[in-house]
Amino acid sequence: MSLTVYNTQTRKKEAFVPLEENKVKMYVCGPTVYNLVHIGNARPVVVFDTLFRVLQSEFDEVIYARNITDIDDKIMKAAAENGEPISQLAARYAKEFEADMDQLNNLRPSIVPYATDHIPNMIDMVQRLVDKGHAYEAEGHVLFAVQTMENYGKLSNRSLEDMLDGARVEVAPYKKYAGDFVLWKPSSEQEPGWESPWGYGRPGWHLECSAMIEAHLGDTIDIHGGGRDLVFPHHENEVAQSCCAHDGKEYVRHWMHNGYINIGGEKMSKSLGNFRTVRELLGEYKGEVIRCALLSAQYRSEMDFSTDLLDETRARLDSFYAALRDVKDVDTVDVDVKTESFYKALLDDLNTPIALGELRDIARDLNKASDEDKPRLKSLLLKGGELMGLLQQDPEQWFTETASDEEISADDIEALIAERQQAKLDKNYGRADKIREELKTLGVVLEDSREGTKWRRE
């Protein structure tokens, strides 16, 4: 079975075949770094990190680029409000983004290009578009003329008229056509900018990704990913810029977009005030719980994100780690995961809910397996988890480390367990029972067995 993905442009699932044999080039839109990222920003990172892992198991070379947008009007506004240089604010929040994503077990991409490092590339692309008649200068701006591209709107399946009807287009008197979009815009002396053939200014947002992709991955890439909200206008305009700059050459072979996250039945957004930052959630739940929760729905679907989902996910991971803890002394063996059902689910347009269900079945079988079967089942569970960025932690550590500084420490728990054991030896069963209840109220469950007392956090 080969990898299939849903292509937003063709609106169907299709076999994934890279342009170059055994070499994959993938680009995913990264954050605009002006604040801590919310859980909606984390979903594409986790989704395409999982795809990155699957691609690495299928192909010899995978180049994965995820950019940092470090020049943008939102960054300028936040920096002005904070009274700090734009570069300083952007660098700080880029670092915070990477820290949060590390906590969600994401691998670092092959390439992390920053927009401000590619200004010459952007200026060069704009000049080519002007020279080819696809862009024009007006009042210090350079705009892309959408009517010069015959199939503009193909990705989002919109006509020019549909795009103007309620679309996010800026109305400006200097535009030849209302749907034309900015490639380069003027900056005041107080604003960040760079010298260009059109004066002191800065790039438009859409231009940045096209230039970075060209610089690092070439004219045509295999996969371009991002959230569904980027299909129009961002990705549509990327197609226009890149295809026209490269004389109609194909820009992206497979477009992949993840669905929205809803909170309380409504799309999460800062304007509604219903968003949760990853940093905030990491104060309440382990990063692996958050990651697994994001993978519990098929990536293209909308998903409701809630504390109930996180609590259910934590319980699911507890069951996996409990199965692994019981076989901690069992050695792993080489296994071929490509014949397994969970792997086939991942090849089927990254069907992570089915894959997680298959891992649950493996964990169940591991719990009742013979000594002969345990090495293979343990290895399958660990390999399957690795493909999804899960189950790589030591089981004892999983059950004992805290997710919040406010939780009781492992040392204090061990001290209470020792006190409980002594109370039982002294036949002070009332005190022993009270310690069990005290720990339970603190979210710690004791499990007594012949080998002694184990504990885990709820």
VEXPALUM-889038 format. One record per residue (C-alpha): x, y, z; chain. Coordinates in steps of 0.2 Angstrom, whole numbers. Each point is the difference from the previous one (the first is absolute). Last residue first. Layout:
N
NODE   east  north     up  chain
NODE      X      Y      Z      A
...
//
This chain:
458
NODE   east  north     up  chain
NODE    -24     54    186      A
NODE     18     -1      6      A
NODE      7    -17      2      A
NODE      6    -11     14      A
NODE      8    -17      3      A
NODE      0     -9     17      A
NODE      9    -16      2      A
NODE      5    -15    -10      A
NODE    -15    -10      7      A
NODE    -11     14     -6      A
NODE     -8     16      6      A
NODE     -4     14    -13      A
NODE     -1     17      7      A
NODE     -9     15     -9      A
NODE      6     18      1      A
NODE    -11     14     -4      A
NODE      2     10     16      A
NODE    -16     -6      7      A
NODE      6    -18     -4      A
NODE     16      4     10      A
NODE    -10      5     15      A
NODE    -11    -16     -2      A
NODE     14    -12      0      A
NODE      8      9     15      A
NODE    -16     -1      9      A
NODE     -1    -19     -3      A
NODE     17     -3      7      A
NODE     -4     11     15      A
NODE    -16    -10      4      A
NODE     10    -16     -3      A
NODE     12      3     14      A
NODE      5    -18      1      A
NODE     18      6      3      A
NODE      6     -9    -16      A
NODE    -15      9     -9      A
NODE      6     17      8      A
NODE     17     -4     -6      A
NODE     -6     -2    -18      A
NODE    -10     16      1      A
NODE     15     10      5      A
NODE     10     -7    -14      A
NODE    -14      4    -12      A
NODE     -1     18      8      A
NODE     19      2     -3      A
NODE     -2     -7    -18      A
NODE    -13     13     -4      A
NODE     10     14      8      A
NODE     15     -5    -11      A
NODE    -11     -1    -16      A
NODE     -6     18      3      A
NODE    -18      5      4      A
NODE     -7     10    -14      A
NODE      1     20     -1      A
NODE     15     -1    -11      A
NODE    -11     -7    -13      A
NODE      2    -15    -12      A
NODE      8    -10     14      A
NODE     12    -16     -3      A
NODE     -5    -16      8      A
NODE    -11    -10    -12      A
NODE     10      5    -16      A
NODE     16     -2      9      A
NODE     -4    -18      4      A
NODE     -5     -3    -18      A
NODE     16      7     -7      A
NODE     -5     12    -14      A
NODE     -1     -4    -18      A
NODE    -18     -4      0      A
NODE     -5     13    -13      A
NODE      6      9    -15      A
NODE    -12     -8    -12      A
NODE     13    -11     -9      A
NODE      8     -3     17      A
NODE    -16     -6      7      A
NODE     -1    -14    -13      A
NODE     18     -5      3      A
NODE     -3     -1     19      A
NODE    -16    -10     -2      A
NODE      8    -11    -13      A
NODE     15     -3     11      A
NODE    -10     -5     15      A
NODE    -11    -12    -11      A
NODE     16     -8     -7      A
NODE      8     -2     17      A
NODE    -16     -6      9      A
NODE     -4    -14    -12      A
NODE     11    -14      8      A
NODE     -4      6     18      A
NODE    -18     -3     -4      A
NODE    -11     15     -3      A
NODE    -14      6     11      A
NODE      5     18      3      A
NODE      9      1    -17      A
NODE    -17     -5     -9      A
NODE     -8     16      8      A
NODE     15     11     -5      A
NODE     -1     -7    -18      A
NODE    -19      4      0      A
NODE      3     18      6      A
NODE     14      2    -14      A
NODE    -13     -5    -13      A
NODE    -12     13      7      A
NODE     14     13      0      A
NODE      2     -4    -19      A
NODE    -18      2     -3      A
NODE      0     17      8      A
NODE     16      4    -10      A
NODE     -7     -2    -17      A
NODE     15      8     -9      A
NODE     -7      0    -17      A
NODE     -1    -19     -1      A
NODE     19     -3      3      A
NODE     -3      3     19      A
NODE    -14    -13      0      A
NODE     12    -12     -9      A
NODE     12      3     14      A
NODE    -13     -4     14      A
NODE     -5    -16    -10      A
NODE     18     -7      0      A
NODE      9     -6    -15      A
NODE     11     15      0      A
NODE      5     -2     18      A
NODE     13    -13     -4      A
NODE      7     -4     18      A
NODE     17     -2      7      A
NODE      0     -5     18      A
NODE     -3      9     17      A
NODE      6     -8     16      A
NODE    -13     -3     14      A
NODE      5      8     17      A
NODE    -12     14     -1      A
NODE    -14    -12     -5      A
NODE    -13      6     13      A
NODE      6     18     -3      A
NODE     -4     -1    -18      A
NODE    -18     -6      3      A
NODE     -2     14     13      A
NODE      7     12    -13      A
NODE    -14     -4    -12      A
NODE    -13      1     13      A
NODE      6     16      6      A
NODE      0      7    -17      A
NODE    -18     -4     -2      A
NODE     -4      8     17      A
NODE      9     16     -5      A
NODE    -10      0    -16      A
NODE    -16     -1      9      A
NODE      5     15     11      A
NODE      6     10    -15      A
NODE    -17     -3     -9      A
NODE    -10      5     16      A
NODE     11     15      2      A
NODE     -6      6    -17      A
NODE      5      1    -19      A
NODE    -14     -3    -12      A
NODE      7     -6    -17      A
NODE     -2      5    -17      A
NODE      5    -13    -12      A
NODE     15      0    -12      A
NODE     12     -7     13      A
NODE    -11    -15      5      A
NODE     -4      2     18      A
NODE     10     -8     15      A
NODE     16      8     -6      A
NODE     -3     16      8      A
NODE     -3     -9     16      A
NODE     16    -10     -2      A
NODE     10     16     -1      A
NODE     -9      8     15      A
NODE      3    -16     11      A
NODE     18     -1     -6      A
NODE      3     18      6      A
NODE     -5     -4     17      A
NODE    -16      8      7      A
NODE     -4     15     11      A
NODE     14     12     -2      A
NODE      3     -6    -18      A
NODE    -18      6     -3      A
NODE      5     18      4      A
NODE     16     -1    -11      A
NODE    -10     -7    -14      A
NODE    -11     15      0      A
NODE    -19     -2      2      A
NODE    -12     10    -11      A
NODE    -18      5      3      A
NODE      2     19      0      A
NODE    -11      1    -15      A
NODE     12     12     -9      A
NODE     15    -12      5      A
NODE     -8    -14     -9      A
NODE     -6    -18      3      A
NODE    -14     -5    -12      A
NODE    -16     -2     11      A
NODE     -7    -16      7      A
NODE      7      3     18      A
NODE     17      2     -7      A
NODE      2     -5    -18      A
NODE     17     -5     -9      A
NODE      0      3    -19      A
NODE      4    -13    -13      A
NODE     18     -5     -7      A
NODE      5      5    -18      A
NODE     10    -10    -12      A
NODE      5      6    -18      A
NODE      9    -13    -10      A
NODE     10      3    -16      A
NODE      5     18      4      A
NODE      7     14    -11      A
NODE     -3     -7    -18      A
NODE      9     10    -13      A
NODE    -10     14     -7      A
NODE     15     12     -5      A
NODE      9     -2     17      A
NODE     -5     17      7      A
NODE    -18     -3     -6      A
NODE     -1    -17      9      A
NODE      8      7     16      A
NODE    -10     16      2      A
NODE    -17     -8     -5      A
NODE      3    -15     10      A
NODE      5     10     15      A
NODE    -16     11     -2      A
NODE    -11    -16      1      A
NODE     10     -5     15      A
NODE     -3     16     10      A
NODE    -17      5     -6      A
NODE     -8    -12      1      A
NODE      6    -17      5      A
NODE      8      7     16      A
NODE    -16     -3     11      A
NODE      2    -19     -3      A
NODE     16      0     10      A
NODE     17     -4     -8      A
NODE      9    -12    -12      A
NODE      9      1    -16      A
NODE      6    -17     -7      A
NODE     10     -5    -15      A
NODE      9     16     -4      A
NODE      3      9    -17      A
NODE     11     15     -3      A
NODE     14     -5     12      A
NODE      0     -5     18      A
NODE     11     12     10      A
NODE      0     17    -10      A
NODE    -16     -4    -10      A
NODE     -9     -5     16      A
NODE      6     16      9      A
NODE     -6     11    -14      A
NODE    -17     -7     -1      A
NODE     -2      0     19      A
NODE      4     18      1      A
NODE    -11      7    -14      A
NODE    -16     -4      9      A
NODE      4     11     14      A
NODE      4     16    -10      A
NODE     18      5      0      A
NODE      8     16      8      A
NODE      3     18     -6      A
NODE     13     13     -5      A
NODE     -2      4    -18      A
NODE     -6    -10    -15      A
NODE     17     -6     -6      A
NODE      2     -6     18      A
NODE      7      6     16      A
NODE     -5     -9     16      A
NODE    -13      3     13      A
NODE     -5      1     18      A
NODE    -11     15      5      A
NODE      4     16      7      A
NODE      7      7    -17      A
NODE    -16     -5     -8      A
NODE     -2    -16     -9      A
NODE     -6     -3    -18      A
NODE     -9    -16     -5      A
NODE      6    -15    -10      A
NODE     -9    -15     -7      A
NODE    -18      7      3      A
NODE    -15     -8     -7      A
NODE    -11      4    -15      A
NODE    -18     -5      3      A
NODE     -7     18     -1      A
NODE      7      2    -17      A
NODE     12     14     -6      A
NODE      4      3     18      A
NODE      6     18      5      A
NODE    -17      4      7      A
NODE      0    -13     14      A
NODE    -12    -14      5      A
NODE      9    -13     10      A
NODE     -6    -18     -4      A
NODE     -6    -12     13      A
NODE    -15     -7     -9      A
NODE    -18      6      1      A
NODE     -3     -1    -18      A
NODE     17      4     -8      A
NODE      5    -18      0      A
NODE    -16     -6     -8      A
NODE      2     12    -14      A
NODE     17     -6     -4      A
NODE     -6    -17      0      A
NODE      3    -12     14      A
NODE      6    -18      1      A
NODE     12      3     14      A
NODE     15     -7    -10      A
NODE     -7      5    -17      A
NODE     -2     18      5      A
NODE     12      8    -13      A
NODE     -2    -11    -15      A
NODE      4     12    -14      A
NODE     13     11     10      A
NODE      0     18     -7      A
NODE    -16      4      9      A
NODE      9     -2     17      A
NODE     11     15     -3      A
NODE     12     -2     14      A
NODE      4     17      9      A
NODE     15     10      3      A
NODE     -3     15     11      A
NODE      9     17      1      A
NODE    -15      9     -8      A
NODE     -3    -14    -13      A
NODE     12    -12     -7      A
NODE     -5    -14    -11      A
NODE      0    -19      0      A
NODE     -3    -15    -12      A
NODE      8      9    -15      A
NODE     15    -12     -1      A
NODE     12     14      6      A
NODE    -11      4     15      A
NODE     -1    -18      5      A
NODE     19     -2     -2      A
NODE      2     16     11      A
NODE    -11     -7     13      A
NODE     10    -16      0      A
NODE     17      9      2      A
NODE     -7     11     14      A
NODE     -6    -16      9      A
NODE     17     -9     -2      A
NODE      9     16      7      A
NODE    -12      0     15      A
NODE      4    -18      4      A
NODE      8      1     18      A
NODE    -15     11      6      A
NODE    -12    -14     -4      A
NODE      9    -13     11      A
NODE      3    -17     -7      A
NODE     -1    -16     11      A
NODE      7    -14    -10      A
NODE      1    -19      4      A
NODE    -15      2     12      A
NODE      3     -3     19      A
NODE    -10    -15      6      A
NODE    -16      3      9      A
NODE     -2     -8     18      A
NODE    -13     12      6      A
NODE     12      8     12      A
NODE     12      4    -15      A
NODE    -15     10     -8      A
NODE     -1     11     16      A
NODE     19      3      0      A
NODE      0      4    -19      A
NODE    -14     12      2      A
NODE      9      9     15      A
NODE     16      2    -10      A
NODE    -10      8    -15      A
NODE     -9     10     14      A
NODE     17      8      6      A
NODE      7      2    -18      A
NODE    -16      9     -6      A
NODE      0     12     15      A
NODE     19      4     -2      A
NODE     -1      3    -18      A
NODE    -15     11      2      A
NODE      9     11     12      A
NODE     -8      3     17      A
NODE    -13     12      6      A
NODE    -13    -14      4      A
NODE    -14      9     -9      A
NODE     12      4    -15      A
NODE      6    -18      0      A
NODE    -18     -7      0      A
NODE     -4     11    -15      A
NODE     15     -4    -10      A
NODE     -2    -18      3      A
NODE    -18      1     -6      A
NODE      5     10    -15      A
NODE     12    -14     -5      A
NODE     19     -4      0      A
NODE      5    -15      9      A
NODE     -9    -13     -9      A
NODE      9    -17      5      A
NODE      0    -13    -13      A
NODE     -3    -19      0      A
NODE     11    -10    -12      A
NODE      0    -19     -1      A
NODE     13     -8    -11      A
NODE     -3    -19     -1      A
NODE     13    -12     -7      A
NODE     -1    -19     -1      A
NODE    -18     -2     -1      A
NODE    -14    -10      9      A
NODE      5      1     19      A
NODE      5     18     -2      A
NODE    -16      4     -8      A
NODE     -9     -7     15      A
NODE     10     10     12      A
NODE     -3     16    -10      A
NODE    -19     -4     -1      A
NODE      1      0     19      A
NODE      9     17      0      A
NODE    -13      5    -12      A
NODE    -15     -3     12      A
NODE      9      6     15      A
NODE      5     17     -7      A
NODE    -16      2     -9      A
NODE     -9     -2     17      A
NODE     11     11     10      A
NODE     -6     16     -7      A
NODE    -18     -5      5      A
NODE      7     -3     18      A
NODE      5     18      2      A
NODE     17      7     -4      A
NODE      8     13     12      A
NODE      1     17     -8      A
NODE      8     10    -14      A
NODE      8    -14    -10      A
NODE    -10     -3    -16      A
NODE      0    -19      0      A
NODE      5    -13    -12      A
NODE     -7     -5    -17      A
NODE      5    -17     -5      A
NODE     12     -5    -14      A
NODE      4    -18     -6      A
NODE     13     -6    -12      A
NODE      1    -19     -2      A
NODE     14    -10     -8      A
NODE     -2    -19     -4      A
NODE     -2      3    -18      A
NODE     -1     19     -4      A
NODE    -17      7     -3      A
NODE     -7     -9     15      A
NODE    -15    -13     -3      A
NODE    -14      1     12      A
NODE    -15    -10     -6      A
NODE    -16     10      0      A
NODE    -14      5     11      A
NODE    -12     13     -7      A
NODE     -3     18     -1      A
NODE     12      3    -15      A
NODE      7     16      9      A
NODE     -2     -6     18      A
NODE      9    -16     -4      A
NODE     -4    -13     12      A
NODE     14    -12      3      A
NODE      5    -18     -4      A
NODE     15     -9      5      A
NODE      4    -17     -8      A
NODE     -7    -17      5      A
//
